[in-house]
Amino acid sequence: MPGIHNLWQLLRSVHGSLVIPAEANGGGDHDAIEVPATRSSISDAQSYMHQLSLSPSMKERRGSRNSFGTSLPIPRSKRQSRLSSVSRPVRPGMPAIQPTRDILAAQVQDLSSEKVHAAKDMAFVFDIDGVLVLGDELIPEGQRVLEILNGDNELGIKIPHIFLTNGSGKPEAARVAQLSKILQSPISTDQFIQSHTPMRALAEYYSTVLVVGGEGYRCREVAEEYGFKDIVVPNDIIAWDPTIAPYRVFTDEERATSRPRDFSKVNIECIMVFSDSRDYATDMQIIMDLLRSEDGRLHTVAKDPVSQRIPIYFSQGDLLCPTEHPTPRMSQGAFRIGLEAMYKAVTGEDLERVVYGKPELATYRYADEVITSWMEQIHNDEKLPKNVYMVGDNPASDIVGGNMYGWNTCLVRTGVYQGEGNDDENPASFGVFKNVLEAVQMACRKQLGDDFQFGFNEKMNPVLHGNGNSAIE
């Protein structure tokens, strides 16, 4: 689509900043919400780098000046009809059949309307790695928290909660199935946001895209599910021209599953790093080739790499990620900083890029959409609860993002953060806790009272005025 690239050059000359194609006609007809970026789009590399050996002429070249305001499109949440949110057996002329526990819980809730209102007016947003799990290992308190929020409490009520992770690399359904098994609690894709989930909105703006990161071809599967029409992955490019990555050992199996073509005749419109790179050397080489190319065509080198540079999106910016290893491992942010430094060293220019994920405003705006939709599913009430609690382990993403968005933030010591007191630079507004269970219990007691019980007594039938005997035993 050559027109896209001419449009990019025109927009750069007018705006002098990163823009998405739809901005040329005032936003277009895209079914997406465009949220202004709050994080600078200029490279972060300088503060991490030693002096680069640049020639004087390169030092004098003016870097791009774009900072804030780049649009980060996010999808509109697909609301379910209230009539479709609950499926129960239907008996003509008779009320729907309810399980015994549901009947008892309904009776308790009828007599505790004030607490029920308060429970529906609070919600939890959980980071996953370092809060509920460590890699594939369960943090025991995480399982108990989900039991409480799914109804094992004195009201027998579901307290709204969603999952907001900078993790990535798998389709949402696969990741949810994996988490449900580890946590031994049902999780729906409708309450789950990965770092690249909001990036599905970009499918309305770009056609031919390079998707980088993740295991095997999982990120291609993700992009296909998101509706991208023409998806290229690094293996496709290596199968076409192995010399592009001279140190890569390309197996016969990889060649057989790749989709090569003549990429010197293909305009790749943007680069999207969906997940952590499994091969830094290869991925960085291909990305650098595209960033320096003429409008995204490999085997070309642009005369002016800035005006002809295609956009690059990262799904998140975390430098570190907690895993089963005793200390956190480097994450996508480390890959990005390395790429920025490499681009600066080669071109003398700062790399303009767009970063999704926490703590970016667009991610929290999308979380509002998901919470509201989930409220309709579980309580037939399409509203955003007033008291939202973010529980995370990373002050630089979970906490700073939640603080900026006005949420109550809880910092736990089971992941990246291991400090004794609160974080000095990004302190959690609600406090620091040993684990997620301690944080949730404290928040519930604040909103629902110090006497709130974290367990449902199925032997208690409130219709019998609390004498301990149930007519339904």
C-alpha positions as CSV (number, residue, x, y, z in Angstrom):
1,M,0.0,0.0,0.0
2,P,2.4,2.7,-1.2
3,G,-0.2,5.4,-0.4
4,I,0.2,4.7,3.3
5,H,3.9,5.5,3.2
6,N,3.4,8.7,1.2
7,L,0.8,9.7,3.8
8,W,3.4,9.0,6.6
9,Q,5.9,11.3,5.0
10,L,3.3,14.1,4.6
11,L,2.1,13.7,8.2
12,R,5.7,13.8,9.5
13,S,6.4,17.0,7.6
14,V,3.2,18.6,9.0
15,H,3.1,17.3,12.6
16,G,6.8,16.4,13.2
17,S,5.7,13.5,15.3
18,L,4.5,9.9,15.3
19,V,1.0,9.6,14.0
20,I,-1.3,6.8,13.0
21,P,-2.7,6.8,9.4
22,A,-6.2,7.6,10.5
23,E,-5.1,11.0,11.8
24,A,-4.8,12.3,8.3
25,N,-8.6,12.4,7.9
26,G,-9.5,13.4,11.5
27,G,-9.7,9.9,12.9
28,G,-11.4,8.0,10.1
29,D,-14.2,5.6,10.6
30,H,-12.4,3.2,12.8
31,D,-14.3,1.4,15.6
32,A,-11.6,2.2,18.1
33,I,-10.9,4.6,21.0
34,E,-7.8,6.7,20.4
35,V,-6.1,7.6,23.7
36,P,-3.3,10.2,23.9
37,A,0.0,8.6,25.0
38,T,1.3,9.8,28.4
39,R,4.7,8.3,28.0
40,S,7.3,10.0,25.8
41,S,7.8,8.4,22.4
42,I,11.4,9.4,22.4
43,S,14.0,6.7,23.1
44,D,14.9,6.0,26.7
45,A,18.3,4.7,25.8
46,Q,20.4,7.8,26.7
47,S,20.2,7.4,30.5
48,Y,21.3,3.7,30.2
49,M,24.2,4.2,27.7
50,H,27.9,5.0,27.9
51,Q,29.3,7.5,25.4
52,L,28.6,6.4,21.8
53,S,31.3,6.8,19.2
54,L,29.4,9.2,16.8
55,S,31.0,11.2,14.1
56,P,30.7,15.0,14.6
57,S,28.3,15.2,11.6
58,M,26.1,12.6,13.2
59,K,26.1,14.4,16.5
60,E,24.9,17.6,14.9
61,R,21.9,15.9,13.3
62,R,18.7,17.0,14.9
63,G,16.8,14.3,16.7
64,S,13.0,13.9,16.4
65,R,11.2,16.1,18.9
66,N,7.9,14.2,19.3
67,S,7.1,13.6,23.0
68,F,3.5,13.2,24.0
69,G,0.1,13.0,22.2
70,T,0.7,10.0,19.9
71,S,-2.6,8.2,19.6
72,L,-2.7,4.7,21.1
73,P,-5.9,3.1,19.6
74,I,-7.7,0.6,21.9
75,P,-10.7,-1.5,21.0
76,R,-14.2,-0.8,22.3
77,S,-15.2,-3.6,24.7
78,K,-17.9,-5.9,23.2
79,R,-20.8,-5.6,25.6
80,Q,-22.9,-8.7,26.1
81,S,-26.7,-8.4,26.3
82,R,-27.9,-8.8,29.8
83,L,-30.3,-11.5,28.6
84,S,-27.3,-13.5,27.3
85,S,-25.1,-13.1,30.4
86,V,-26.7,-15.9,32.4
87,S,-27.8,-19.3,31.0
88,R,-30.2,-21.3,33.2
89,P,-32.7,-24.1,32.6
90,V,-36.1,-22.6,31.7
91,R,-39.4,-24.1,33.0
92,P,-42.5,-22.6,31.4
93,G,-44.4,-20.6,34.0
94,M,-41.9,-21.5,36.8
95,P,-39.0,-19.6,38.2
96,A,-35.5,-20.6,37.1
97,I,-33.9,-23.4,39.1
98,Q,-31.1,-22.1,41.5
99,P,-28.5,-24.2,43.3
100,T,-29.0,-24.3,47.1
101,R,-26.0,-22.2,47.7
102,D,-27.3,-19.5,45.4
103,I,-30.6,-19.5,47.2
104,L,-28.8,-19.0,50.6
105,A,-26.5,-16.4,49.2
106,A,-29.5,-14.5,47.8
107,Q,-31.1,-14.5,51.2
108,V,-28.0,-13.2,52.9
109,Q,-27.7,-10.5,50.3
110,D,-31.3,-9.4,50.7
111,L,-30.7,-8.8,54.4
112,S,-27.3,-7.1,53.8
113,S,-28.2,-4.5,51.1
114,E,-25.7,-1.9,52.3
115,K,-22.8,-4.4,52.2
116,V,-23.9,-5.8,48.9
117,H,-24.0,-2.3,47.4
118,A,-20.5,-1.6,48.8
119,A,-19.2,-5.0,47.4
120,K,-20.5,-4.1,43.9
121,D,-18.9,-0.7,44.1
122,M,-15.4,-2.1,44.5
123,A,-13.2,-3.9,42.1
124,F,-9.8,-5.5,42.0
125,V,-7.3,-5.3,39.1
126,F,-4.5,-7.9,39.5
127,D,-1.2,-8.1,37.9
128,I,-0.4,-11.8,37.4
129,D,3.4,-12.6,37.4
130,G,4.8,-11.9,40.9
131,V,1.3,-11.5,42.4
132,L,-0.7,-14.6,41.7
133,V,2.0,-16.8,40.1
134,L,5.7,-17.0,39.4
135,G,6.0,-18.4,35.9
136,D,4.0,-21.6,36.0
137,E,4.3,-21.9,39.8
138,L,1.3,-20.9,42.0
139,I,1.6,-18.3,44.8
140,P,-0.7,-20.1,47.3
141,E,-2.4,-16.9,48.5
142,G,-3.4,-16.2,44.9
143,Q,-5.7,-19.2,44.8
144,R,-7.4,-18.3,48.1
145,V,-8.0,-14.7,46.9
146,L,-9.9,-15.9,43.8
147,E,-12.0,-18.2,46.0
148,I,-13.0,-15.3,48.2
149,L,-13.8,-13.0,45.2
150,N,-15.7,-15.7,43.4
151,G,-18.1,-16.0,46.3
152,D,-16.5,-17.7,49.3
153,N,-17.3,-14.7,51.6
154,E,-20.0,-14.0,54.1
155,L,-22.3,-12.5,51.4
156,G,-21.7,-15.3,48.9
157,I,-21.2,-12.5,46.4
158,K,-18.9,-12.2,43.4
159,I,-16.7,-9.2,44.0
160,P,-15.6,-7.8,40.5
161,H,-12.1,-8.4,39.5
162,I,-10.0,-8.5,36.3
163,F,-6.5,-9.4,35.4
164,L,-4.1,-6.8,33.8
165,T,-0.7,-8.2,32.9
166,N,2.3,-7.0,30.9
167,G,2.8,-10.7,30.1
168,S,2.2,-11.6,26.5
169,G,3.0,-14.1,23.7
170,K,-0.1,-16.3,23.6
171,P,-3.7,-16.0,22.5
172,E,-5.8,-14.9,25.4
173,A,-7.8,-18.1,25.5
174,A,-4.7,-20.2,25.8
175,R,-3.3,-18.1,28.6
176,V,-6.6,-18.0,30.5
177,A,-6.8,-21.8,30.3
178,Q,-3.3,-22.1,31.6
179,L,-3.9,-19.7,34.5
180,S,-7.2,-21.3,35.4
181,K,-5.4,-24.6,35.8
182,I,-2.6,-23.2,37.9
183,L,-4.9,-21.1,40.1
184,Q,-7.6,-23.8,40.3
185,S,-10.2,-21.0,39.7
186,P,-12.3,-20.2,36.6
187,I,-11.1,-17.2,34.7
188,S,-12.8,-15.8,31.6
189,T,-11.2,-14.1,28.6
190,D,-13.7,-11.3,29.2
191,Q,-11.9,-10.3,32.4
192,F,-8.3,-10.8,31.1
193,I,-6.0,-8.2,29.5
194,Q,-2.5,-9.0,28.2
195,S,-0.1,-6.3,27.2
196,H,-0.9,-6.8,23.5
197,T,-4.7,-7.2,24.0
198,P,-5.5,-3.5,23.3
199,M,-3.2,-3.7,20.2
200,R,-6.0,-5.6,18.4
201,A,-7.3,-2.1,17.5
202,L,-4.3,-1.5,15.3
203,A,-5.7,-4.1,12.8
204,E,-8.0,-1.4,11.6
205,Y,-5.0,0.8,10.7
206,Y,-2.3,-1.5,9.2
207,S,-2.4,-4.3,6.7
208,T,1.0,-5.8,6.3
209,V,2.9,-6.0,9.6
210,L,6.0,-7.6,11.1
211,V,5.2,-9.3,14.4
212,V,8.1,-10.1,16.7
213,G,8.6,-12.1,19.9
214,G,7.1,-15.1,21.6
215,E,7.6,-18.9,21.2
216,G,7.4,-20.4,17.7
217,Y,4.4,-19.0,15.8
218,R,2.2,-18.2,18.7
219,C,2.4,-14.4,18.1
220,R,1.3,-15.0,14.5
221,E,-1.7,-16.8,15.9
222,V,-2.4,-13.8,18.2
223,A,-2.2,-11.4,15.3
224,E,-4.5,-13.5,13.2
225,E,-7.1,-13.6,16.0
226,Y,-6.9,-9.8,16.2
227,G,-7.8,-9.5,12.5
228,F,-4.5,-8.5,10.9
229,K,-4.6,-9.4,7.3
230,D,-1.0,-9.9,6.2
231,I,1.3,-11.0,9.0
232,V,5.0,-11.5,8.6
233,V,7.3,-13.0,11.3
234,P,11.1,-13.1,11.3
235,N,11.2,-16.8,10.2
236,D,9.4,-15.8,6.9
237,I,12.2,-13.3,6.2
238,I,15.0,-15.7,7.0
239,A,13.5,-18.4,4.8
240,W,13.5,-15.9,2.0
241,D,17.1,-14.6,2.6
242,P,19.2,-16.5,5.2
243,T,22.0,-13.9,4.8
244,I,19.9,-11.4,6.6
245,A,20.8,-13.1,9.9
246,P,24.2,-14.6,9.4
247,Y,24.5,-16.2,12.8
248,R,21.1,-17.8,12.9
249,V,21.0,-21.6,12.5
250,F,17.8,-22.1,10.6
251,T,16.4,-25.6,10.8
252,D,14.5,-27.6,8.2
253,E,11.4,-27.6,10.4
254,E,11.5,-23.8,10.7
255,R,11.9,-23.5,7.0
256,A,9.0,-25.8,6.3
257,T,6.6,-23.9,8.6
258,S,7.6,-20.4,7.4
259,R,5.9,-18.3,4.6
260,P,8.7,-16.8,2.5
261,R,8.2,-14.4,-0.4
262,D,10.2,-11.7,-2.1
263,F,10.2,-9.1,0.7
264,S,12.2,-6.6,-1.5
265,K,8.8,-6.1,-3.2
266,V,6.7,-5.9,-0.1
267,N,6.0,-2.8,1.9
268,I,5.8,-3.7,5.6
269,E,3.7,-0.9,7.2
270,C,4.7,-1.3,10.8
271,I,6.6,-3.4,13.3
272,M,4.9,-4.8,16.4
273,V,6.9,-6.4,19.2
274,F,4.2,-8.5,20.9
275,S,6.3,-10.4,23.3
276,D,9.9,-11.0,24.6
277,S,12.3,-11.9,21.8
278,R,13.6,-15.5,21.8
279,D,16.5,-14.5,19.5
280,Y,17.8,-10.9,20.1
281,A,20.5,-11.0,17.4
282,T,18.1,-12.0,14.6
283,D,15.1,-9.9,15.7
284,M,17.2,-6.8,16.2
285,Q,18.9,-7.2,12.8
286,I,15.6,-7.5,10.9
287,I,14.0,-4.6,12.9
288,M,17.1,-2.4,12.2
289,D,17.0,-3.2,8.5
290,L,13.3,-2.2,8.3
291,L,13.7,0.9,10.4
292,R,16.5,2.1,8.0
293,S,14.7,0.9,4.8
294,E,12.7,2.8,2.2
295,D,9.1,2.6,3.5
296,G,9.5,-0.9,4.9
297,R,11.0,-2.7,2.0
298,L,13.9,-5.0,2.8
299,H,17.1,-4.9,0.7
300,T,16.7,-1.1,0.6
301,V,18.4,1.7,2.6
302,A,16.6,5.0,2.9
303,K,18.5,8.2,2.1
304,D,16.8,9.8,5.1
305,P,15.9,7.1,7.6
306,V,13.7,9.4,9.7
307,S,11.3,10.6,7.1
308,Q,10.8,7.1,5.6
309,R,10.9,5.2,8.9
310,I,8.0,2.9,9.5
311,P,6.4,3.0,13.0
312,I,7.3,0.5,15.7
313,Y,5.0,-0.5,18.6
314,F,6.0,-2.4,21.7
315,S,3.4,-4.2,23.8
316,Q,4.9,-3.2,27.1
317,G,8.0,-1.6,28.6
318,D,8.9,-3.6,31.7
319,L,12.7,-3.9,32.2
320,L,12.4,-6.9,34.5
321,C,9.9,-9.7,35.0
322,P,9.6,-12.2,37.9
323,T,9.9,-15.8,37.0
324,E,10.7,-19.1,38.8
325,H,14.4,-17.9,38.9
326,P,15.5,-16.4,42.3
327,T,15.9,-12.9,40.8
328,P,13.8,-11.2,38.1
329,R,14.8,-11.7,34.4
330,M,15.1,-9.1,31.7
331,S,11.9,-8.4,29.8
332,Q,10.7,-6.6,26.7
333,G,11.9,-3.2,28.0
334,A,15.5,-4.4,28.0
335,F,15.1,-5.5,24.4
336,R,13.6,-2.1,23.5
337,I,16.4,-0.1,25.2
338,G,19.0,-2.2,23.5
339,L,17.3,-1.6,20.1
340,E,17.1,2.2,20.8
341,A,20.8,2.3,21.7
342,M,21.7,0.4,18.5
343,Y,19.5,2.7,16.4
344,K,21.1,5.8,18.0
345,A,24.6,4.5,17.5
346,V,24.0,3.7,13.8
347,T,21.9,6.7,12.7
348,G,22.7,9.3,15.3
349,E,18.9,9.8,15.8
350,D,16.6,9.0,18.7
351,L,14.2,6.2,17.8
352,E,10.5,7.3,18.0
353,R,8.4,4.4,19.2
354,V,5.0,3.7,20.8
355,V,4.7,1.6,24.0
356,Y,1.5,0.0,25.2
357,G,1.1,-1.9,28.5
358,K,1.3,-0.6,32.1
359,P,1.8,2.2,33.1
360,E,0.4,3.7,29.8
361,L,-2.9,5.5,30.1
362,A,-4.5,3.6,27.2
363,T,-4.1,0.3,29.0
364,Y,-5.9,1.6,32.1
365,R,-8.6,3.2,29.9
366,Y,-9.1,-0.2,28.3
367,A,-9.3,-1.8,31.7
368,D,-12.2,0.5,32.5
369,E,-14.0,-0.9,29.5
370,V,-13.4,-4.4,30.6
371,I,-14.4,-3.9,34.2
372,T,-17.7,-2.2,33.1
373,S,-18.5,-5.1,30.8
374,W,-17.6,-7.7,33.4
375,M,-19.9,-5.9,35.9
376,E,-22.8,-6.4,33.5
377,Q,-22.0,-10.1,33.1
378,I,-21.8,-10.9,36.8
379,H,-24.3,-8.3,38.3
380,N,-26.4,-7.1,35.3
381,D,-25.2,-3.6,36.1
382,E,-23.2,-1.9,33.5
383,K,-21.2,0.6,35.6
384,L,-17.7,1.2,36.7
385,P,-17.2,0.6,40.4
386,K,-16.1,3.7,42.4
387,N,-13.3,2.0,44.4
388,V,-10.8,0.2,42.3
389,Y,-7.7,-1.5,43.8
390,M,-4.7,-2.3,41.7
391,V,-2.5,-5.1,43.2
392,G,1.0,-5.4,41.7
393,D,4.6,-6.2,42.4
394,N,6.3,-3.6,40.1
395,P,6.4,0.0,41.3
396,A,7.5,1.3,37.9
397,S,4.5,-0.1,36.0
398,D,1.7,-1.4,38.3
399,I,1.9,1.2,40.9
400,V,2.9,4.3,39.0
401,G,0.2,3.6,36.4
402,G,-2.5,2.9,39.0
403,N,-1.5,6.1,40.9
404,M,-1.7,8.2,37.8
405,Y,-5.1,6.8,37.0
406,G,-6.5,7.5,40.4
407,W,-6.8,3.9,41.6
408,N,-5.9,2.6,45.1
409,T,-2.6,0.8,44.6
410,C,-1.3,-2.1,46.7
411,L,2.3,-3.2,46.3
412,V,3.2,-6.8,47.2
413,R,6.6,-8.3,48.0
414,T,6.2,-11.6,46.1
415,G,7.7,-10.5,42.8
416,V,9.9,-7.7,41.5
417,Y,9.6,-5.5,44.7
418,Q,11.4,-6.9,47.7
419,G,11.8,-3.7,49.8
420,E,10.9,-3.3,53.5
421,G,8.9,-0.1,53.4
422,N,7.1,1.6,50.5
423,D,8.9,2.3,47.3
424,D,10.6,5.7,47.4
425,E,9.9,6.9,43.9
426,N,6.5,5.3,43.2
427,P,4.8,4.6,46.6
428,A,1.7,2.5,46.7
429,S,-1.2,4.7,47.8
430,F,-3.0,1.9,49.8
431,G,0.2,0.4,51.2
432,V,2.7,-2.4,51.0
433,F,1.7,-6.0,51.8
434,K,3.4,-9.4,52.3
435,N,1.2,-11.0,49.6
436,V,-2.0,-10.6,47.6
437,L,-4.2,-12.1,50.2
438,E,-3.2,-9.6,52.8
439,A,-3.8,-6.8,50.4
440,V,-7.3,-8.0,49.4
441,Q,-8.4,-8.6,53.0
442,M,-7.3,-5.1,54.0
443,A,-9.2,-3.5,51.1
444,C,-12.3,-5.5,51.7
445,R,-12.3,-4.6,55.4
446,K,-11.9,-0.9,54.5
447,Q,-14.9,-1.0,52.1
448,L,-17.1,-3.6,53.8
449,G,-16.2,-3.3,57.5
450,D,-13.7,-4.7,59.8
451,D,-16.0,-7.6,60.7
452,F,-16.3,-8.8,57.1
453,Q,-15.9,-12.6,57.0
454,F,-13.8,-14.3,54.3
455,G,-15.9,-17.5,54.1
456,F,-19.5,-18.5,53.3
457,N,-21.4,-20.5,56.0
458,E,-23.7,-22.7,54.0
459,K,-25.4,-24.0,57.2
460,M,-26.7,-20.5,58.0
461,N,-30.2,-19.7,56.6
462,P,-30.9,-16.1,57.4
463,V,-34.6,-16.7,56.9
464,L,-34.5,-18.6,60.2
465,H,-33.1,-15.5,61.9
466,G,-29.6,-16.9,62.5
467,N,-30.4,-19.8,64.8
468,G,-27.9,-22.0,63.0
469,N,-30.4,-24.4,61.7
470,S,-31.2,-24.6,58.0
471,A,-34.3,-25.9,56.5
472,I,-32.4,-26.8,53.4
473,E,-29.8,-29.1,55.1
